[in-house]
Every structure is written in structure tokens, then in C-alpha cells.
Amino acid sequence: MLNNRIKILFALLLLQTGIVLQAQGNLPYRDEKFFHFGFSLGTNFMDLGIVSTPDDSVNVSYLKPGFSVGIITDLRLNRYLNLRFTPTLNIGERDLVYSFSGKGDTITIPSIPICIPVYLKYSAERYGNFRPYLIGGGGMYIDLGQNKEKPVYLRTVDFYSEFGVGCDIYFSFFKLAPELKFAIGYNDLFVPLSLRNGGQVSPADERFSNAITKLTSRMLTLTFNFE
């Protein structure tokens, strides 16, 4: 009789455990890891804040999609906060449209920045298999795609702040998080012709550089994080 009662009690405990796990959703203990890794894939839209000379008009024609890939390192601080380091390679370009005497001319500035940011991630309470969050931080990027012989040359190093939103979605074997971030650069990236160290620009292309006095970076990024 006692053995039967023990078996019944054990079965009830298993049933209760299964119900609790079902209520918590997939990967119920995933966020309790102190340290974990992941990777991200996504797209970026590079932009520029432009200050042109009084006699000229320069604008970014439209935001062109690029490609982003990164590595995620996550450190759990407490139930709601995580510290994240996500070095990311971005590939993209911007088209600058000039208006000289009413005529439009366009040049392309390719960029391959490696972003090295540190973020603080604040997560809300988990609801089923979803957990929204806010993320913010900043860092440095190094642009590998600049060429001193191009009509417009940008400095290779910049510092920036970045903030965004996302949502962790829990599947059976991994966690997926769509994440949207916006970055704003601090430095003036524009290098005038007189300050370039090397590189040759044709006289016909000098006007594209002379029409600009300041350029600052901006970037919108949509990534999908796999953790």
C-alpha cells in the first residue's frame, strides 16, 4: 500500500512539473545562464548628416540596404539586466546627390565598418515564449572601405551611441531575437582635400569634396540574433 502511494505521489509530482514547464514555455531556464554566446545576421541602412557650403546642396538620395553579421557575447547581471559585447561587420554604401547650377550629380561612398560596441540590455518579464527588451550603449567603429582617391573621403574611426528595441522569442532549441537599433556618430568624418595624406583626385571631381564642410554618420540596423 505504501509503495502504491509513493508511486502515485511521484506521478503527481511529475505531472505538476510538466504543467509548470508547459506554462513557462520553451527553454524555461535559458535566461539563467551567467554567460553565453550567439551570432547575428541582418541588414543595415547607412546615412549621413551633411553640412554643405552655402552655394551648394548635397543630400543622401535614399537609404540603401546593406549586410551585417556579428558575434554575441552576453553576461547576465541580474534578472532584468545583461551586459553585451557584439562586434559586427557591416557592408553598405551611401549615394550623395549634388545640385550644381540646377544639375544633379551622384557619387557613391562605399563603407565596410567594423563596429565594436558594448550594450546594456534591459528585459521585461517573460510572457510565454516572448520577452521584449530595450537596449542601449555605444562604441567605436573602424571603416575598412575608404579610399583616398575617391571624390569624398571619410575618416576611418568614429565613436557612436546606439539604442533600440527587440524581443526574445523562445523556440525548442534556441532563442531568436529580432532587434532594431539606431546609431548616431559623434565625430566629423569628412576629410577636406587639403588634409588628405596621399591619394589623387581628378580636378573634375574636386568639386564633390569642396561642396561639403561636415559629415556625421548615422545608421539604422535590423538584425536577427540567434542565441
Buried (B, 14 or more C-beta within 10 A) or exposed (E): EEEEEEEEEEEEEEEEEEEEEEEBBBBBEBBEEEEBEBBBEBBBBBBBBBEBEEEBBBEBEEBBEBEBEBEBBBBBEEEEEBBBBBBBBBBBEBBBBBBBEEEEBEBEBBBBBBBEBBBEBEBEEBEEBEBBBEBBBBBBBEBEBBEEEBBBBBBBEBEBBBBBBBBBBBEEEEBBBBBBBBBBBEBBBBBEBEEBEEEEBEEEBEEBBEBBBEBBBBBBBBBBBBB
